[in-house]
Amino acid sequence: MDFSTLRKINVRRCVRSWGHTLSSWSVAEWGNATAGEVGEACNIAKKLLRLRQGLPGNNSDTTETSLKNELADEIADFVIYADLWSASEGIDLEEAIRRKFNKTSTKLGFDERL
């Protein structure tokens, strides 16, 4: 999979399965949905930290593997929403990531470029 494949199928699913176009949500609504997924991922990260530090607060049957799987799902949700948010504003996410990554590398004197 690549970003262009994600975009094509993601937008199609948004319209066909969720029943709305990219423009039926405002830029703020797409941002809120994306932030919600980041929040869910951060909550899982908090649970992982508790588990690793032996702190109370998790279910007794919680494992590191189960939490990592949940974290992977939430990070994936974030990327999916970020793609739709970008699409709603006509932003090529792949190009934006490449440009920003390279800009940061240049600014900090790193050799790595995309």
PDB file as gemmi writes it, atoms N, CA and C in Angstrom:
CRYST1    1.000    1.000    1.000  90.00  90.00  90.00 P 1                      
ATOM      1  N   MET A   1       0.827  -1.184   0.000  1.00  0.00           N  
ATOM      2  CA  MET A   1       0.000   0.000   0.000  1.00  0.00           C  
ATOM      3  C   MET A   1       0.868   1.242   0.000  1.00  0.00           C  
ATOM      4  N   ASP A   2       0.389   2.278  -0.648  1.00  0.00           N  
ATOM      5  CA  ASP A   2       1.051   3.570  -0.640  1.00  0.00           C  
ATOM      6  C   ASP A   2       0.010   4.657  -0.368  1.00  0.00           C  
ATOM      7  N   PHE A   3       0.470   5.877  -0.252  1.00  0.00           N  
ATOM      8  CA  PHE A   3      -0.447   6.967   0.079  1.00  0.00           C  
ATOM      9  C   PHE A   3      -1.518   7.186  -0.978  1.00  0.00           C  
ATOM     10  N   SER A   4      -1.163   7.042  -2.248  1.00  0.00           N  
ATOM     11  CA  SER A   4      -2.165   7.279  -3.290  1.00  0.00           C  
ATOM     12  C   SER A   4      -3.253   6.210  -3.254  1.00  0.00           C  
ATOM     13  N   THR A   5      -2.894   4.972  -2.944  1.00  0.00           N  
ATOM     14  CA  THR A   5      -3.890   3.901  -2.813  1.00  0.00           C  
ATOM     15  C   THR A   5      -4.786   4.168  -1.608  1.00  0.00           C  
ATOM     16  N   LEU A   6      -4.179   4.540  -0.492  1.00  0.00           N  
ATOM     17  CA  LEU A   6      -4.970   4.878   0.695  1.00  0.00           C  
ATOM     18  C   LEU A   6      -5.965   5.979   0.361  1.00  0.00           C  
ATOM     19  N   ARG A   7      -5.505   7.041  -0.275  1.00  0.00           N  
ATOM     20  CA  ARG A   7      -6.371   8.181  -0.590  1.00  0.00           C  
ATOM     21  C   ARG A   7      -7.557   7.747  -1.443  1.00  0.00           C  
ATOM     22  N   LYS A   8      -7.275   7.017  -2.495  1.00  0.00           N  
ATOM     23  CA  LYS A   8      -8.333   6.606  -3.425  1.00  0.00           C  
ATOM     24  C   LYS A   8      -9.409   5.784  -2.712  1.00  0.00           C  
ATOM     25  N   ILE A   9      -9.000   4.778  -1.979  1.00  0.00           N  
ATOM     26  CA  ILE A   9      -9.947   3.874  -1.327  1.00  0.00           C  
ATOM     27  C   ILE A   9     -10.587   4.533  -0.110  1.00  0.00           C  
ATOM     28  N   ASN A  10      -9.826   5.334   0.603  1.00  0.00           N  
ATOM     29  CA  ASN A  10     -10.320   6.013   1.801  1.00  0.00           C  
ATOM     30  C   ASN A  10     -11.444   6.993   1.449  1.00  0.00           C  
ATOM     31  N   VAL A  11     -11.226   7.797   0.420  1.00  0.00           N  
ATOM     32  CA  VAL A  11     -12.251   8.766   0.003  1.00  0.00           C  
ATOM     33  C   VAL A  11     -13.483   8.023  -0.520  1.00  0.00           C  
ATOM     34  N   ARG A  12     -13.268   6.972  -1.296  1.00  0.00           N  
ATOM     35  CA  ARG A  12     -14.395   6.199  -1.819  1.00  0.00           C  
ATOM     36  C   ARG A  12     -15.223   5.606  -0.674  1.00  0.00           C  
ATOM     37  N   ARG A  13     -14.540   5.049   0.335  1.00  0.00           N  
ATOM     38  CA  ARG A  13     -15.261   4.482   1.479  1.00  0.00           C  
ATOM     39  C   ARG A  13     -16.002   5.561   2.254  1.00  0.00           C  
ATOM     40  N   CYS A  14     -15.395   6.721   2.377  1.00  0.00           N  
ATOM     41  CA  CYS A  14     -16.039   7.834   3.085  1.00  0.00           C  
ATOM     42  C   CYS A  14     -17.389   8.143   2.450  1.00  0.00           C  
ATOM     43  N   VAL A  15     -17.404   8.213   1.142  1.00  0.00           N  
ATOM     44  CA  VAL A  15     -18.635   8.549   0.424  1.00  0.00           C  
ATOM     45  C   VAL A  15     -19.609   7.378   0.415  1.00  0.00           C  
ATOM     46  N   ARG A  16     -19.150   6.211   0.037  1.00  0.00           N  
ATOM     47  CA  ARG A  16     -20.042   5.057  -0.119  1.00  0.00           C  
ATOM     48  C   ARG A  16     -20.544   4.492   1.206  1.00  0.00           C  
ATOM     49  N   SER A  17     -19.654   4.349   2.162  1.00  0.00           N  
ATOM     50  CA  SER A  17     -20.015   3.653   3.401  1.00  0.00           C  
ATOM     51  C   SER A  17     -20.453   4.584   4.516  1.00  0.00           C  
ATOM     52  N   TRP A  18     -19.821   5.729   4.634  1.00  0.00           N  
ATOM     53  CA  TRP A  18     -20.187   6.662   5.697  1.00  0.00           C  
ATOM     54  C   TRP A  18     -21.270   7.620   5.234  1.00  0.00           C  
ATOM     55  N   GLY A  19     -21.422   7.735   3.917  1.00  0.00           N  
ATOM     56  CA  GLY A  19     -22.526   8.521   3.389  1.00  0.00           C  
ATOM     57  C   GLY A  19     -22.324  10.018   3.348  1.00  0.00           C  
ATOM     58  N   HIS A  20     -21.088  10.466   3.372  1.00  0.00           N  
ATOM     59  CA  HIS A  20     -20.877  11.910   3.209  1.00  0.00           C  
ATOM     60  C   HIS A  20     -19.624  12.173   2.394  1.00  0.00           C  
ATOM     61  N   THR A  21     -19.613  13.352   1.791  1.00  0.00           N  
ATOM     62  CA  THR A  21     -18.461  13.756   0.995  1.00  0.00           C  
ATOM     63  C   THR A  21     -17.446  14.437   1.897  1.00  0.00           C  
ATOM     64  N   LEU A  22     -16.279  14.672   1.343  1.00  0.00           N  
ATOM     65  CA  LEU A  22     -15.239  15.356   2.113  1.00  0.00           C  
ATOM     66  C   LEU A  22     -15.686  16.749   2.537  1.00  0.00           C  
ATOM     67  N   SER A  23     -16.493  17.375   1.705  1.00  0.00           N  
ATOM     68  CA  SER A  23     -16.921  18.745   2.014  1.00  0.00           C  
ATOM     69  C   SER A  23     -18.110  18.809   2.971  1.00  0.00           C  
ATOM     70  N   SER A  24     -18.663  17.663   3.330  1.00  0.00           N  
ATOM     71  CA  SER A  24     -19.797  17.711   4.257  1.00  0.00           C  
ATOM     72  C   SER A  24     -19.351  17.927   5.704  1.00  0.00           C  
ATOM     73  N   TRP A  25     -18.063  17.814   5.949  1.00  0.00           N  
ATOM     74  CA  TRP A  25     -17.500  18.209   7.238  1.00  0.00           C  
ATOM     75  C   TRP A  25     -16.589  19.402   7.017  1.00  0.00           C  
ATOM     76  N   SER A  26     -16.549  20.292   7.984  1.00  0.00           N  
ATOM     77  CA  SER A  26     -15.638  21.438   7.915  1.00  0.00           C  
ATOM     78  C   SER A  26     -14.211  20.991   8.228  1.00  0.00           C  
ATOM     79  N   VAL A  27     -13.277  21.878   7.966  1.00  0.00           N  
ATOM     80  CA  VAL A  27     -11.881  21.584   8.297  1.00  0.00           C  
ATOM     81  C   VAL A  27     -11.737  21.318   9.795  1.00  0.00           C  
ATOM     82  N   ALA A  28     -12.521  22.030  10.611  1.00  0.00           N  
ATOM     83  CA  ALA A  28     -12.457  21.828  12.059  1.00  0.00           C  
ATOM     84  C   ALA A  28     -13.035  20.472  12.459  1.00  0.00           C  
ATOM     85  N   GLU A  29     -14.104  20.042  11.801  1.00  0.00           N  
ATOM     86  CA  GLU A  29     -14.682  18.732  12.122  1.00  0.00           C  
ATOM     87  C   GLU A  29     -13.727  17.600  11.773  1.00  0.00           C  
ATOM     88  N   TRP A  30     -13.057  17.698  10.613  1.00  0.00           N  
ATOM     89  CA  TRP A  30     -12.048  16.683  10.275  1.00  0.00           C  
ATOM     90  C   TRP A  30     -10.913  16.718  11.289  1.00  0.00           C  
ATOM     91  N   GLY A  31     -10.513  17.912  11.697  1.00  0.00           N  
ATOM     92  CA  GLY A  31      -9.460  18.034  12.702  1.00  0.00           C  
ATOM     93  C   GLY A  31      -9.874  17.446  14.041  1.00  0.00           C  
ATOM     94  N   ASN A  32     -11.100  17.684  14.444  1.00  0.00           N  
ATOM     95  CA  ASN A  32     -11.591  17.131  15.711  1.00  0.00           C  
ATOM     96  C   ASN A  32     -11.632  15.615  15.667  1.00  0.00           C  
ATOM     97  N   ALA A  33     -12.083  15.052  14.555  1.00  0.00           N  
ATOM     98  CA  ALA A  33     -12.131  13.598  14.428  1.00  0.00           C  
ATOM     99  C   ALA A  33     -10.720  13.004  14.497  1.00  0.00           C  
ATOM    100  N   THR A  34      -9.781  13.667  13.836  1.00  0.00           N  
ATOM    101  CA  THR A  34      -8.387  13.208  13.847  1.00  0.00           C  
ATOM    102  C   THR A  34      -7.806  13.311  15.256  1.00  0.00           C  
ATOM    103  N   ALA A  35      -8.061  14.426  15.914  1.00  0.00           N  
ATOM    104  CA  ALA A  35      -7.566  14.616  17.285  1.00  0.00           C  
ATOM    105  C   ALA A  35      -8.154  13.577  18.227  1.00  0.00           C  
ATOM    106  N   GLY A  36      -9.403  13.205  18.010  1.00  0.00           N  
ATOM    107  CA  GLY A  36     -10.025  12.168  18.830  1.00  0.00           C  
ATOM    108  C   GLY A  36      -9.280  10.851  18.732  1.00  0.00           C  
ATOM    109  N   GLU A  37      -8.843  10.511  17.526  1.00  0.00           N  
ATOM    110  CA  GLU A  37      -8.075   9.267  17.348  1.00  0.00           C  
ATOM    111  C   GLU A  37      -6.702   9.365  18.008  1.00  0.00           C  
ATOM    112  N   VAL A  38      -6.083  10.533  17.941  1.00  0.00           N  
ATOM    113  CA  VAL A  38      -4.802  10.727  18.627  1.00  0.00           C  
ATOM    114  C   VAL A  38      -5.004  10.583  20.130  1.00  0.00           C  
ATOM    115  N   GLY A  39      -6.089  11.132  20.633  1.00  0.00           N  
ATOM    116  CA  GLY A  39      -6.393  11.009  22.058  1.00  0.00           C  
ATOM    117  C   GLY A  39      -6.565   9.563  22.482  1.00  0.00           C  
ATOM    118  N   GLU A  40      -7.244   8.780  21.640  1.00  0.00           N  
ATOM    119  CA  GLU A  40      -7.421   7.361  21.955  1.00  0.00           C  
ATOM    120  C   GLU A  40      -6.077   6.642  21.959  1.00  0.00           C  
ATOM    121  N   ALA A  41      -5.196   6.975  21.021  1.00  0.00           N  
ATOM    122  CA  ALA A  41      -3.860   6.362  20.988  1.00  0.00           C  
ATOM    123  C   ALA A  41      -3.068   6.751  22.240  1.00  0.00           C  
ATOM    124  N   CYS A  42      -3.182   8.004  22.647  1.00  0.00           N  
ATOM    125  CA  CYS A  42      -2.473   8.455  23.850  1.00  0.00           C  
ATOM    126  C   CYS A  42      -2.991   7.746  25.089  1.00  0.00           C  
ATOM    127  N   ASN A  43      -4.273   7.447  25.150  1.00  0.00           N  
ATOM    128  CA  ASN A  43      -4.818   6.715  26.279  1.00  0.00           C  
ATOM    129  C   ASN A  43      -4.226   5.305  26.349  1.00  0.00           C  
ATOM    130  N   ILE A  44      -4.074   4.659  25.204  1.00  0.00           N  
ATOM    131  CA  ILE A  44      -3.438   3.335  25.170  1.00  0.00           C  
ATOM    132  C   ILE A  44      -1.975   3.453  25.594  1.00  0.00           C  
ATOM    133  N   ALA A  45      -1.293   4.500  25.152  1.00  0.00           N  
ATOM    134  CA  ALA A  45       0.108   4.705  25.552  1.00  0.00           C  
ATOM    135  C   ALA A  45       0.211   4.864  27.067  1.00  0.00           C  
ATOM    136  N   LYS A  46      -0.750   5.554  27.660  1.00  0.00           N  
ATOM    137  CA  LYS A  46      -0.782   5.703  29.119  1.00  0.00           C  
ATOM    138  C   LYS A  46      -0.908   4.335  29.797  1.00  0.00           C  
ATOM    139  N   LYS A  47      -1.764   3.489  29.243  1.00  0.00           N  
ATOM    140  CA  LYS A  47      -1.947   2.150  29.804  1.00  0.00           C  
ATOM    141  C   LYS A  47      -0.682   1.307  29.644  1.00  0.00           C  
ATOM    142  N   LEU A  48       0.003   1.444  28.515  1.00  0.00           N  
ATOM    143  CA  LEU A  48       1.272   0.735  28.325  1.00  0.00           C  
ATOM    144  C   LEU A  48       2.300   1.177  29.360  1.00  0.00           C  
ATOM    145  N   LEU A  49       2.365   2.478  29.595  1.00  0.00           N  
ATOM    146  CA  LEU A  49       3.301   3.009  30.582  1.00  0.00           C  
ATOM    147  C   LEU A  49       2.989   2.462  31.971  1.00  0.00           C  
ATOM    148  N   ARG A  50       1.716   2.455  32.337  1.00  0.00           N  
ATOM    149  CA  ARG A  50       1.323   1.885  33.632  1.00  0.00           C  
ATOM    150  C   ARG A  50       1.777   0.432  33.749  1.00  0.00           C  
ATOM    151  N   LEU A  51       1.521  -0.334  32.707  1.00  0.00           N  
ATOM    152  CA  LEU A  51       1.877  -1.746  32.718  1.00  0.00           C  
ATOM    153  C   LEU A  51       3.383  -1.922  32.874  1.00  0.00           C  
ATOM    154  N   ARG A  52       4.145  -1.174  32.119  1.00  0.00           N  
ATOM    155  CA  ARG A  52       5.607  -1.290  32.148  1.00  0.00           C  
ATOM    156  C   ARG A  52       6.198  -0.841  33.478  1.00  0.00           C  
ATOM    157  N   GLN A  53       5.508   0.076  34.146  1.00  0.00           N  
ATOM    158  CA  GLN A  53       6.001   0.568  35.435  1.00  0.00           C  
ATOM    159  C   GLN A  53       5.371  -0.154  36.615  1.00  0.00           C  
ATOM    160  N   GLY A  54       4.493  -1.122  36.333  1.00  0.00           N  
ATOM    161  CA  GLY A  54       3.849  -1.883  37.395  1.00  0.00           C  
ATOM    162  C   GLY A  54       2.875  -1.074  38.222  1.00  0.00           C  
ATOM    163  N   LEU A  55       2.279  -0.066  37.614  1.00  0.00           N  
ATOM    164  CA  LEU A  55       1.340   0.803  38.323  1.00  0.00           C  
ATOM    165  C   LEU A  55      -0.089   0.290  38.177  1.00  0.00           C  
ATOM    166  N   PRO A  56      -0.940   0.580  39.144  1.00  0.00           N  
ATOM    167  CA  PRO A  56      -2.348   0.163  39.044  1.00  0.00           C  
ATOM    168  C   PRO A  56      -3.094   1.011  38.017  1.00  0.00           C  
ATOM    169  N   GLY A  57      -4.264   0.515  37.620  1.00  0.00           N  
ATOM    170  CA  GLY A  57      -5.124   1.296  36.741  1.00  0.00           C  
ATOM    171  C   GLY A  57      -5.560   0.563  35.493  1.00  0.00           C  
ATOM    172  N   ASN A  58      -4.912  -0.534  35.168  1.00  0.00           N  
ATOM    173  CA  ASN A  58      -5.313  -1.324  34.014  1.00  0.00           C  
ATOM    174  C   ASN A  58      -6.134  -2.517  34.475  1.00  0.00           C  
ATOM    175  N   ASN A  59      -6.873  -3.120  33.556  1.00  0.00           N  
ATOM    176  CA  ASN A  59      -7.562  -4.374  33.860  1.00  0.00           C  
ATOM    177  C   ASN A  59      -6.529  -5.448  34.179  1.00  0.00           C  
ATOM    178  N   SER A  60      -6.887  -6.379  35.011  1.00  0.00           N  
ATOM    179  CA  SER A  60      -5.931  -7.413  35.431  1.00  0.00           C  
ATOM    180  C   SER A  60      -5.510  -8.323  34.280  1.00  0.00           C  
ATOM    181  N   ASP A  61      -6.322  -8.431  33.249  1.00  0.00           N  
ATOM    182  CA  ASP A  61      -5.986  -9.306  32.127  1.00  0.00           C  
ATOM    183  C   ASP A  61      -5.282  -8.564  30.981  1.00  0.00           C  
ATOM    184  N   THR A  62      -4.934  -7.301  31.186  1.00  0.00           N  
ATOM    185  CA  THR A  62      -4.269  -6.507  30.161  1.00  0.00           C  
ATOM    186  C   THR A  62      -2.835  -6.992  29.964  1.00  0.00           C  
ATOM    187  N   THR A  63      -2.465  -7.189  28.692  1.00  0.00           N  
ATOM    188  CA  THR A  63      -1.095  -7.598  28.373  1.00  0.00           C  
ATOM    189  C   THR A  63      -0.447  -6.536  27.500  1.00  0.00           C  
ATOM    190  N   GLU A  64       0.871  -6.567  27.455  1.00  0.00           N  
ATOM    191  CA  GLU A  64       1.583  -5.629  26.591  1.00  0.00           C  
ATOM    192  C   GLU A  64       1.224  -5.878  25.128  1.00  0.00           C  
ATOM    193  N   THR A  65       1.094  -7.133  24.751  1.00  0.00           N  
ATOM    194  CA  THR A  65       0.738  -7.457  23.366  1.00  0.00           C  
ATOM    195  C   THR A  65      -0.635  -6.904  23.010  1.00  0.00           C  
ATOM    196  N   SER A  66      -1.609  -7.070  23.899  1.00  0.00           N  
ATOM    197  CA  SER A  66      -2.956  -6.563  23.597  1.00  0.00           C  
ATOM    198  C   SER A  66      -2.952  -5.042  23.492  1.00  0.00           C  
ATOM    199  N   LEU A  67      -2.197  -4.398  24.360  1.00  0.00           N  
ATOM    200  CA  LEU A  67      -2.126  -2.936  24.306  1.00  0.00           C  
ATOM    201  C   LEU A  67      -1.411  -2.458  23.043  1.00  0.00           C  
ATOM    202  N   LYS A  68      -0.356  -3.140  22.640  1.00  0.00           N  
ATOM    203  CA  LYS A  68       0.340  -2.756  21.410  1.00  0.00           C  
ATOM    204  C   LYS A  68      -0.581  -2.925  20.199  1.00  0.00           C  
ATOM    205  N   ASN A  69      -1.394  -3.968  20.198  1.00  0.00           N  
ATOM    206  CA  ASN A  69      -2.352  -4.153  19.106  1.00  0.00           C  
ATOM    207  C   ASN A  69      -3.386  -3.032  19.087  1.00  0.00           C  
ATOM    208  N   GLU A  70      -3.865  -2.655  20.269  1.00  0.00           N  
ATOM    209  CA  GLU A  70      -4.813  -1.541  20.362  1.00  0.00           C  
ATOM    210  C   GLU A  70      -4.159  -0.238  19.907  1.00  0.00           C  
ATOM    211  N   LEU A  71      -2.907  -0.021  20.306  1.00  0.00           N  
ATOM    212  CA  LEU A  71      -2.186   1.180  19.905  1.00  0.00           C  
ATOM    213  C   LEU A  71      -2.022   1.232  18.392  1.00  0.00           C  
ATOM    214  N   ALA A  72      -1.670   0.095  17.799  1.00  0.00           N  
ATOM    215  CA  ALA A  72      -1.531   0.037  16.339  1.00  0.00           C  
ATOM    216  C   ALA A  72      -2.841   0.424  15.655  1.00  0.00           C  
ATOM    217  N   ASP A  73      -3.958  -0.080  16.186  1.00  0.00           N  
ATOM    218  CA  ASP A  73      -5.267   0.253  15.611  1.00  0.00           C  
ATOM    219  C   ASP A  73      -5.555   1.742  15.704  1.00  0.00           C  
ATOM    220  N   GLU A  74      -5.252   2.336  16.845  1.00  0.00           N  
ATOM    221  CA  GLU A  74      -5.542   3.761  17.025  1.00  0.00           C  
ATOM    222  C   GLU A  74      -4.625   4.636  16.174  1.00  0.00           C  
ATOM    223  N   ILE A  75      -3.365   4.247  16.038  1.00  0.00           N  
ATOM    224  CA  ILE A  75      -2.461   4.999  15.159  1.00  0.00           C  
ATOM    225  C   ILE A  75      -2.943   4.891  13.718  1.00  0.00           C  
ATOM    226  N   ALA A  76      -3.391   3.700  13.328  1.00  0.00           N  
ATOM    227  CA  ALA A  76      -3.935   3.526  11.977  1.00  0.00           C  
ATOM    228  C   ALA A  76      -5.162   4.416  11.781  1.00  0.00           C  
ATOM    229  N   ASP A  77      -6.052   4.465  12.775  1.00  0.00           N  
ATOM    230  CA  ASP A  77      -7.222   5.344  12.684  1.00  0.00           C  
ATOM    231  C   ASP A  77      -6.798   6.796  12.507  1.00  0.00           C  
ATOM    232  N   PHE A  78      -5.756   7.203  13.234  1.00  0.00           N  
ATOM    233  CA  PHE A  78      -5.262   8.568  13.112  1.00  0.00           C  
ATOM    234  C   PHE A  78      -4.789   8.859  11.691  1.00  0.00           C  
ATOM    235  N   VAL A  79      -4.029   7.942  11.112  1.00  0.00           N  
ATOM    236  CA  VAL A  79      -3.514   8.141   9.757  1.00  0.00           C  
ATOM    237  C   VAL A  79      -4.667   8.188   8.747  1.00  0.00           C  
ATOM    238  N   ILE A  80      -5.648   7.312   8.928  1.00  0.00           N  
ATOM    239  CA  ILE A  80      -6.806   7.289   8.029  1.00  0.00           C  
ATOM    240  C   ILE A  80      -7.551   8.624   8.087  1.00  0.00           C  
ATOM    241  N   TYR A  81      -7.798   9.118   9.295  1.00  0.00           N  
ATOM    242  CA  TYR A  81      -8.466  10.414   9.429  1.00  0.00           C  
ATOM    243  C   TYR A  81      -7.584  11.558   8.927  1.00  0.00           C  
ATOM    244  N   ALA A  82      -6.295  11.496   9.173  1.00  0.00           N  
ATOM    245  CA  ALA A  82      -5.396  12.546   8.681  1.00  0.00           C  
ATOM    246  C   ALA A  82      -5.422  12.601   7.154  1.00  0.00           C  
ATOM    247  N   ASP A  83      -5.517  11.440   6.531  1.00  0.00           N  
ATOM    248  CA  ASP A  83      -5.613  11.407   5.075  1.00  0.00           C  
ATOM    249  C   ASP A  83      -6.907  12.062   4.603  1.00  0.00           C  
ATOM    250  N   LEU A  84      -8.035  11.746   5.253  1.00  0.00           N  
ATOM    251  CA  LEU A  84      -9.307  12.358   4.868  1.00  0.00           C  
ATOM    252  C   LEU A  84      -9.305  13.863   5.141  1.00  0.00           C  
ATOM    253  N   TRP A  85      -8.719  14.255   6.252  1.00  0.00           N  
ATOM    254  CA  TRP A  85      -8.610  15.677   6.583  1.00  0.00           C  
ATOM    255  C   TRP A  85      -7.807  16.395   5.507  1.00  0.00           C  
ATOM    256  N   SER A  86      -6.686  15.803   5.126  1.00  0.00           N  
ATOM    257  CA  SER A  86      -5.853  16.375   4.061  1.00  0.00           C  
ATOM    258  C   SER A  86      -6.620  16.437   2.747  1.00  0.00           C  
ATOM    259  N   ALA A  87      -7.302  15.349   2.421  1.00  0.00           N  
ATOM    260  CA  ALA A  87      -8.068  15.306   1.177  1.00  0.00           C  
ATOM    261  C   ALA A  87      -9.143  16.386   1.152  1.00  0.00           C  
ATOM    262  N   SER A  88      -9.763  16.627   2.294  1.00  0.00           N  
ATOM    263  CA  SER A  88     -10.838  17.628   2.350  1.00  0.00           C  
ATOM    264  C   SER A  88     -10.332  19.025   2.014  1.00  0.00           C  
ATOM    265  N   GLU A  89      -9.042  19.247   2.183  1.00  0.00           N  
ATOM    266  CA  GLU A  89      -8.434  20.547   1.892  1.00  0.00           C  
ATOM    267  C   GLU A  89      -7.574  20.530   0.639  1.00  0.00           C  
ATOM    268  N   GLY A  90      -7.631  19.419  -0.107  1.00  0.00           N  
ATOM    269  CA  GLY A  90      -6.862  19.317  -1.345  1.00  0.00           C  
ATOM    270  C   GLY A  90      -5.368  19.184  -1.135  1.00  0.00           C  
ATOM    271  N   ILE A  91      -4.968  18.672   0.007  1.00  0.00           N  
ATOM    272  CA  ILE A  91      -3.548  18.517   0.348  1.00  0.00           C  
ATOM    273  C   ILE A  91      -3.098  17.110  -0.026  1.00  0.00           C  
ATOM    274  N   ASP A  92      -1.996  17.026  -0.757  1.00  0.00           N  
ATOM    275  CA  ASP A  92      -1.371  15.746  -1.076  1.00  0.00           C  
ATOM    276  C   ASP A  92      -0.532  15.364   0.145  1.00  0.00           C  
ATOM    277  N   LEU A  93      -1.046  14.435   0.957  1.00  0.00           N  
ATOM    278  CA  LEU A  93      -0.393  14.093   2.222  1.00  0.00           C  
ATOM    279  C   LEU A  93       1.010  13.539   2.013  1.00  0.00           C  
ATOM    280  N   GLU A  94       1.174  12.696   1.011  1.00  0.00           N  
ATOM    281  CA  GLU A  94       2.499  12.129   0.742  1.00  0.00           C  
ATOM    282  C   GLU A  94       3.510  13.238   0.438  1.00  0.00           C  
ATOM    283  N   GLU A  95       3.132  14.174  -0.406  1.00  0.00           N  
ATOM    284  CA  GLU A  95       4.030  15.276  -0.746  1.00  0.00           C  
ATOM    285  C   GLU A  95       4.263  16.181   0.465  1.00  0.00           C  
ATOM    286  N   ALA A  96       3.236  16.422   1.254  1.00  0.00           N  
ATOM    287  CA  ALA A  96       3.388  17.266   2.442  1.00  0.00           C  
ATOM    288  C   ALA A  96       4.363  16.635   3.434  1.00  0.00           C  
ATOM    289  N   ILE A  97       4.261  15.327   3.618  1.00  0.00           N  
ATOM    290  CA  ILE A  97       5.178  14.635   4.531  1.00  0.00           C  
ATOM    291  C   ILE A  97       6.610  14.691   3.997  1.00  0.00           C  
ATOM    292  N   ARG A  98       6.767  14.447   2.707  1.00  0.00           N  
ATOM    293  CA  ARG A  98       8.098  14.499   2.101  1.00  0.00           C  
ATOM    294  C   ARG A  98       8.721  15.884   2.276  1.00  0.00           C  
ATOM    295  N   ARG A  99       7.942  16.916   1.944  1.00  0.00           N  
ATOM    296  CA  ARG A  99       8.439  18.287   2.036  1.00  0.00           C  
ATOM    297  C   ARG A  99       8.821  18.644   3.463  1.00  0.00           C  
ATOM    298  N   LYS A 100       7.950  18.316   4.420  1.00  0.00           N  
ATOM    299  CA  LYS A 100       8.213  18.663   5.818  1.00  0.00           C  
ATOM    300  C   LYS A 100       9.384  17.871   6.382  1.00  0.00           C  
ATOM    301  N   PHE A 101       9.460  16.575   6.059  1.00  0.00           N  
ATOM    302  CA  PHE A 101      10.574  15.748   6.523  1.00  0.00           C  
ATOM    303  C   PHE A 101      11.896  16.331   6.034  1.00  0.00           C  
ATOM    304  N   ASN A 102      11.952  16.646   4.742  1.00  0.00           N  
ATOM    305  CA  ASN A 102      13.187  17.182   4.161  1.00  0.00           C  
ATOM    306  C   ASN A 102      13.506  18.566   4.700  1.00  0.00           C  
ATOM    307  N   LYS A 103      12.492  19.378   4.929  1.00  0.00           N  
ATOM    308  CA  LYS A 103      12.693  20.719   5.502  1.00  0.00           C  
ATOM    309  C   LYS A 103      13.316  20.610   6.889  1.00  0.00           C  
ATOM    310  N   THR A 104      12.801  19.683   7.707  1.00  0.00           N  
ATOM    311  CA  THR A 104      13.342  19.491   9.056  1.00  0.00           C  
ATOM    312  C   THR A 104      14.771  18.956   8.997  1.00  0.00           C  
ATOM    313  N   SER A 105      15.025  18.004   8.096  1.00  0.00           N  
ATOM    314  CA  SER A 105      16.386  17.474   7.956  1.00  0.00           C  
ATOM    315  C   SER A 105      17.368  18.577   7.576  1.00  0.00           C  
ATOM    316  N   THR A 106      16.964  19.427   6.633  1.00  0.00           N  
ATOM    317  CA  THR A 106      17.819  20.542   6.217  1.00  0.00           C  
ATOM    318  C   THR A 106      18.065  21.494   7.384  1.00  0.00           C  
ATOM    319  N   LYS A 107      17.003  21.852   8.070  1.00  0.00           N  
ATOM    320  CA  LYS A 107      17.099  22.791   9.194  1.00  0.00           C  
ATOM    321  C   LYS A 107      18.036  22.271  10.294  1.00  0.00           C  
ATOM    322  N   LEU A 108      17.984  20.974  10.555  1.00  0.00           N  
ATOM    323  CA  LEU A 108      18.774  20.399  11.654  1.00  0.00           C  
ATOM    324  C   LEU A 108      20.103  19.794  11.191  1.00  0.00           C  
ATOM    325  N   GLY A 109      20.387  19.899   9.885  1.00  0.00           N  
ATOM    326  CA  GLY A 109      21.662  19.408   9.369  1.00  0.00           C  
ATOM    327  C   GLY A 109      21.743  17.892   9.255  1.00  0.00           C  
ATOM    328  N   PHE A 110      20.600  17.238   9.099  1.00  0.00           N  
ATOM    329  CA  PHE A 110      20.568  15.769   8.946  1.00  0.00           C  
ATOM    330  C   PHE A 110      20.708  15.405   7.485  1.00  0.00           C  
ATOM    331  N   ASP A 111      21.301  14.270   7.200  1.00  0.00           N  
ATOM    332  CA  ASP A 111      21.506  13.817   5.825  1.00  0.00           C  
ATOM    333  C   ASP A 111      20.280  13.147   5.214  1.00  0.00           C  
ATOM    334  N   GLU A 112      19.412  12.586   6.047  1.00  0.00           N  
ATOM    335  CA  GLU A 112      18.291  11.792   5.543  1.00  0.00           C  
ATOM    336  C   GLU A 112      17.265  12.666   4.823  1.00  0.00           C  
ATOM    337  N   ARG A 113      16.860  12.201   3.646  1.00  0.00           N  
ATOM    338  CA  ARG A 113      15.825  12.872   2.844  1.00  0.00           C  
ATOM    339  C   ARG A 113      14.882  11.816   2.294  1.00  0.00           C  
ATOM    340  N   LEU A 114      13.663  12.227   2.086  1.00  0.00           N  
ATOM    341  CA  LEU A 114      12.687  11.357   1.429  1.00  0.00           C  
ATOM    342  C   LEU A 114      12.621  11.690  -0.048  1.00  0.00           C  
TER     343      LEU A 114                                                      
END                                                                             
